[in-house]
């Protein structure tokens, strides 16, 4: 009887130690593996915000969300019913489908990542954003890219498509009517234009807004200089400096002041920048 009591006591003591022992510290969770769709962060080095943007886009892929022409451009970021694209017969059902077009998806993903609507607009406006942290040419390929970078397709006058880089040569995109959002191989040939890395923090520099439609930026501060990019409508821009150069008369105004826009590597007449003829607080170009 004593022997049995001793054994029982020992067992009770061991049980008490197990119950009172501090819990083991859990190891840090590994990054979530891509879903069956293959959509996810496929390389290291991207910012936390970029990874959140990818997660938001991939959630839409995994949900089977449709591409819809014009989708994602409502008052707030998010899927909307699309429109019929007069040039694409495959878009006939887009008004019945809740989804995104390419820039609508990018807008939504980065709004989810940043907590605010930082990339409203079409593909051109998103590529030429004042929030550019870095830019990469088509000739550089994917080597310098990190997950979350935006890949743009088209020309300097018309960027018609944009996608989000995942890493490992893959991207997530809203590609075309009649398809769901998808993961694709990065297309480096054809009209691949380049990539931009998004700064989700504060924008530095002298920020203004343009007015007018179809206003071209120029390679040099001259009306006759080569065109770089046309603003389709009022656009937020960053001005690095300004200088007196060729006199321009347009829309009832005359001005010889030109502003240099570092995000476009181009110039535009101050006539189309909201504010005084000579912009307050902007230094003179050296």
Phi, psi and omega in degrees: 000316178296319181299316181296319179299321179295319179295317180298319179298319179297316179298319179297320179297317179296320179297320179297319178298319180294322182290325184267351181295139179297143180295144178294143179287125182291142176290150178304140181292138177286153177305142181298135178288151177302149179289179181303332179292346185083007183270125180169181177283117187253008177204163179269170172106342180286156179288164177299321179295319179297320179293326176293322178297317178297317180300320180294316179294318183292329176299325178288324175298311183294335178279354180075029182294143182278153159286133171224133182294121183084001182287143178093009183244038175281190181299328178235154178300142179145165182297141175223165173289144186272196181227165174279126174273116184301340182265358186226104179301335181292350182271006186301332180262001182300325178295346179264354188246132177273120183187206185224150160265185189300311182284333175296321178293316178298316178303311182297313184300316182281337172293321177295323183287321187263343182081009176205164187276078189271347184231045175291145178125183181271184184301319180297314181295327179288320178293319182268031182294150174289353180266018179291122174269333178197155178230151183223138181276164177299325182296338180281347179063211182265354186307315183273000188279152176236155177307136182100343177295151181259129179258128185246147182231140180132212180236172180299334179272341184204093173271114191254353182211147180213146183216170182249126180286136179258338189108166176055032177075017182244155176217156174253136186208156164261106196267308186196159179301146180088000179233161173272165172304147191211164168260133182227160168291141176297129179265105184268344180274193175060236187255029173298126188260322183154186184225159178224140175262133188267131172266113181269000179271203182291146177270127179260162177101188183263108186256130179226180176230141178272170172226168181090173179233148179063035182271120184273142166268159188231154178294332180220162182284068183205141179299326183277357181289162179300144177283146177249304184202142179255127175285120182291338180194188179307129188223139175283130182228162174245130182252128180273317181198175179217159180208159173276128182213226185295138177285133181236137172240122182202140177051036176085004180241149174232132183202145176252008182271136178233143180250141176263127182253104186295332181287345179246351188051050187208169181245154169214149178295141179294348179304323185263015175252126182297127182137188180291167182301322174248116191292131180295134173080358182264128183288163175281136180295140180283000000 
